[in-house]
Amino acid sequence: MAAMDHSGRDGIDGRQSTGRSTGRRNARWLRWLPLALLAAGLGLALALGLHRHLTLDALAAHRVELARFVAQEGILAAAAYVAVYALVVALSVPGATVLTLAGGFLFGTAAATGYAVAGATIGAVAVFLAARSAIGGVLRAKAGPWVARLEGGFRENAFSYMLFLRLVPLFPFWLVNLVPAVLGVPLRVYALATLIGIVPGALVYSSVGNGLGAVLDAGERPDLGLVFRPEILLPLVGLGVLALLPVAVKRWRR
């Protein structure tokens, strides 16, 4: 009877161990699922050539239809614009700058800035959450102690660093979406710094887009590298330096 009891317990323990192992594998797959969906979405968008619709030529060709849609639909058009912007950023599809120009042309500078900032923030948060779920802990665990030190310094001044990275347009937007997830930046800090930090750039391109119709009618093209001109880039760098001022004050006090 004791042997039977012992055998039964071994069977139960084995089933429980197998169940826990299966649960861990399922949990790993679930952690990777959001990032895999974003990667698959990017591949599908590029395969279908959707990024070719986010060009100045495509905007010039369809601007009349787009303007008519905005005039007729109003709120629905604005919601669709924010949704498309968020999707473009979440999938890291090239063309967000042209999308911001289109917003300025269709909605005006102020409204387009707000819509672009909302869409970009939503998309950036989606990438951040997917990356944090899939690779954040894994990379921190495998990268060694230097990442732990970098993570500690970054998290201590996360808002200042994030604001600097968003204000200064020298860092790829998609990269700034991923790195904070690896370094353990809190979601609320990431979202707030993104929301504030992308306003100046969105304002610049929305204002250019507001006059896009006249530029296209004249047979010209807007300067997509406008934000890198010294008269615009230097003030943005100055704002970025101001964002790092609290970090400098902390170090000085120490």
C-alpha positions in Angstrom: 0.0 0.0 0.0 2.9 2.4 0.9 4.6 1.5 -2.5 1.4 2.4 -4.3 1.1 5.7 -2.4 4.6 6.5 -3.2 4.1 5.7 -6.9 1.0 7.8 -7.0 2.7 10.8 -5.5 5.5 10.5 -8.0 3.0 10.5 -10.8 1.3 13.6 -9.4 4.6 15.4 -8.9 5.6 14.5 -12.4 2.4 15.9 -13.9 2.7 19.0 -11.8 6.3 19.5 -12.9 5.3 19.0 -16.6 2.5 21.5 -16.1 4.8 24.1 -14.6 7.3 23.6 -17.5 4.5 24.0 -20.0 3.2 27.1 -18.2 6.7 28.7 -18.3 7.0 28.0 -22.0 3.6 29.5 -22.7 4.5 32.5 -20.6 7.7 33.1 -22.7 5.7 32.9 -25.9 3.1 35.3 -24.6 5.9 37.8 -23.6 7.2 37.7 -27.2 3.8 37.8 -28.9 3.3 41.7 -28.9 6.8 42.3 -30.4 6.3 39.5 -32.9 3.0 41.0 -34.0 4.6 44.4 -34.5 7.5 42.9 -36.5 5.0 40.9 -38.6 3.0 44.0 -39.1 6.0 45.9 -40.3 6.9 43.1 -42.7 3.4 43.0 -44.1 3.3 46.8 -44.5 6.6 46.8 -46.4 5.6 43.8 -48.5 2.3 45.5 -49.5 4.2 48.8 -50.3 2.1 50.8 -47.8 5.1 53.0 -47.0 5.0 54.3 -50.6 1.8 56.1 -49.7 3.7 58.1 -47.1 5.6 60.2 -49.6 5.3 63.8 -50.8 4.4 62.5 -54.3 1.5 60.4 -52.9 0.3 63.4 -50.8 0.4 65.7 -53.8 -1.6 63.2 -55.9 -4.3 62.7 -53.3 -4.4 66.0 -51.4 -7.8 67.0 -53.0 -9.5 63.8 -51.9 -7.9 64.0 -48.5 -9.0 67.6 -48.0 -12.5 66.7 -49.1 -12.6 63.8 -46.6 -11.5 66.0 -43.7 -14.1 68.7 -44.6 -16.9 66.2 -44.8 -16.1 63.9 -41.8 -14.4 66.2 -39.3 -14.0 64.3 -36.1 -13.9 60.9 -37.8 -11.1 62.2 -40.1 -9.1 63.4 -37.0 -9.6 60.1 -35.3 -8.5 58.2 -38.4 -5.4 60.4 -38.7 -4.4 59.8 -35.0 -5.0 56.0 -35.5 -2.9 55.9 -38.7 -0.1 57.9 -37.1 0.0 55.6 -34.0 0.1 52.5 -36.3 2.9 54.0 -38.4 5.0 54.7 -35.3 4.2 51.3 -33.6 5.2 49.4 -36.7 8.2 51.7 -37.4 7.1 52.3 -41.0 9.1 55.1 -42.7 7.1 58.2 -43.4 6.0 59.8 -40.1 7.5 63.1 -41.2 5.4 63.2 -44.3 2.4 62.2 -42.2 3.0 65.2 -40.0 3.2 67.5 -43.0 0.0 66.1 -44.2 -1.6 66.8 -40.9 -0.6 70.5 -41.1 -2.0 70.7 -44.6 -5.3 69.0 -43.6 -6.0 70.3 -40.1 -3.9 73.4 -39.6 -0.8 73.9 -37.4 -2.2 73.7 -33.9 -4.6 70.8 -34.4 -2.1 68.8 -36.5 0.5 69.2 -33.8 -1.9 67.9 -31.2 -3.0 65.0 -33.4 0.6 64.1 -34.4 1.8 64.2 -30.8 -1.1 62.0 -29.6 -0.6 59.4 -32.4 3.2 59.3 -32.0 2.9 58.9 -28.2 0.4 56.1 -28.5 2.6 54.3 -31.1 5.7 54.8 -29.1 4.1 53.4 -25.9 3.0 50.4 -27.8 6.6 49.7 -29.0 7.9 50.3 -25.5 5.5 47.9 -23.8 6.1 45.2 -26.5 9.9 45.5 -26.2 9.8 45.6 -22.4 7.7 42.5 -22.3 9.9 40.5 -24.7 13.5 41.6 -24.4 13.8 44.0 -21.5 14.6 41.5 -18.8 16.4 39.1 -21.1 18.9 41.7 -22.3 19.5 43.1 -18.8 20.2 39.6 -17.5 22.6 38.7 -20.3 24.4 42.0 -20.9 26.4 42.0 -17.6 27.0 44.4 -14.7 27.8 47.4 -16.9 24.2 47.5 -18.1 23.1 47.4 -14.5 25.2 50.4 -13.8 23.9 52.2 -16.9 20.3 51.2 -15.9 20.8 52.6 -12.4 22.0 56.0 -13.7 19.4 56.2 -16.4 16.5 55.4 -14.1 17.7 57.8 -11.5 17.3 60.7 -14.0 15.0 58.9 -16.5 12.7 61.9 -17.2 15.6 64.3 -18.0 17.4 61.8 -20.2 14.2 60.8 -22.0 13.3 64.4 -22.6 16.7 65.1 -24.0 16.5 62.1 -26.4 13.1 63.3 -27.6 13.9 66.9 -28.0 17.2 66.5 -29.9 16.3 65.1 -33.4 19.7 63.4 -33.8 18.6 60.0 -32.4 16.4 57.6 -34.4 12.8 57.6 -33.1 12.5 53.9 -33.2 15.7 53.4 -31.2 14.6 55.8 -28.5 11.4 53.7 -28.3 13.4 50.5 -27.6 16.4 51.5 -25.4 14.3 52.8 -22.4 12.5 49.4 -22.3 15.8 47.6 -21.9 17.0 50.1 -19.2 13.8 49.7 -17.1 12.4 53.2 -17.5 8.9 53.4 -15.8 6.0 53.6 -18.3 4.6 56.9 -16.9 8.0 58.6 -17.2 8.5 57.3 -20.7 5.1 58.4 -21.8 5.2 61.9 -20.3 8.7 62.6 -21.6 7.7 61.4 -25.1 4.5 63.5 -25.0 6.4 66.7 -24.1 9.6 66.1 -26.0 8.1 65.5 -29.5 6.0 68.7 -29.4 8.6 71.1 -30.9 9.4 68.8 -33.9 5.8 68.2 -34.6 5.1 71.9 -34.4 7.8 72.7 -36.9 6.6 70.1 -39.5 3.0 70.9 -38.9 3.6 74.6 -39.6 5.4 73.7 -42.8 2.6 71.4 -43.8 0.1 74.2 -43.2 1.6 76.0 -46.2 2.1 72.9 -48.2 -0.6 73.6 -50.7 1.0 76.7 -52.0 4.4 75.0 -52.1 3.1 72.2 -54.2 1.1 74.5 -56.5 4.4 76.3 -57.2 5.9 73.0 -58.3 8.3 73.0 -55.3 9.0 70.5 -52.5 9.2 71.3 -48.8 12.5 70.8 -47.1 12.2 67.5 -45.1 15.5 68.3 -43.4 14.2 71.6 -42.1 14.6 70.5 -38.4 18.4 70.1 -39.0 18.9 73.7 -40.0 20.9 75.6 -37.4 18.2 78.1 -36.6 15.9 75.2 -35.6 18.3 72.5 -34.5 20.3 74.8 -32.1 17.2 75.9 -30.1 16.1 72.2 -29.8 19.6 71.3 -28.6 19.4 74.1 -26.1 16.1 72.7 -24.8 17.7 69.3 -24.6 20.6 70.8 -22.5 18.0 72.5 -20.2 16.4 69.1 -19.8 19.7 67.7 -18.5 20.1 70.6 -16.0 18.6 68.7 -13.1 21.1 65.9 -13.7 24.0 68.4 -13.6 22.6 70.0 -10.4 22.5 66.5 -8.7 26.1 65.8 -9.7 27.2 69.2 -8.5 25.6 68.7 -5.1 27.3 65.4 -4.7 
